[in-house]
Amino acid sequence: MLDPFMHVLLVEDDLVLADGISRILRGHGMVVDVVTNGADADHALASREISVTVLDIGLPGIDGFEVVRRLRARGSNTPVLLLTARDDVQDRVRGLETGADDYLVKPFAAPELVARLKALVRRSNPRQAGLQINGLQLDPFSRRATADGQVIELSAREWAVLEYLMQNVSRVVSKQQIIDAILPWGEEVTLNAVEVYVSRVRVKTASAGIAIKTIRGFGYMLEPIFT
């Protein structure tokens, strides 16, 4: 069973390690953006919706400590897990005092990384333990969706689209906002593909007492149907 939809920013300048970590996280159904330096990490965190950040301390240019400092200075509560090969306790303390939420010392076990990331996201988004609108229910942590009490089968991208629409209930979201929320950088998807995902979701949730409206020229809006 896939883990709940999570958008991870992985900041690691060791390309081999970054590739290995990203494969592990994607294997758990997570969307992963990979950047290799502090400047790109700072830009990504300022401009993207990120669930959790995996951040190496020893980065070229802006180091991990400064990335965290800038993130918190913007008032962001995005969880940050530091990766470090350093054994110096002072580095760990400095990272936590700067605003990081947790750390792992390299080398580490993949299951521990996954478990810690899931725990950080749970703590930072307590309301996402379950989403319900009329007869439509999503449990992100059991990966179970029901419409009018009946389990519905959703692909990973259909799930991500529906979850994003539910998180923005009664708000118009554009196709590009949906793409930005559910896909990592560098992965191509057309606006027409978003139409297909929304269409499939609309059919599968038809009995749930909700409507996914097409707002021409703007995007989509999920609303409860009141009877």
Secondary structure, 3 states (H helix, E strand, C coil): CCCCCCEEEEECCCHHHHHHHHHHHHHCCCEEEEECCHHHHHHHHHHCCCCEEEEECCCCCCCHHHHHHHHHHCCCCCCEEEEECCCCHHHHHHHHHHCCCEEEECCCCHHHHHHHHHHHHHHHCHHHHCEEECCEEEECCCCEEEECCEECCCCHHHHHHHHHHHHCCCCCECHHHHHHHHCCCCCCCCHHHHHHHHHHHHHHCCCCCEEEEEECCCEEEEEECCC
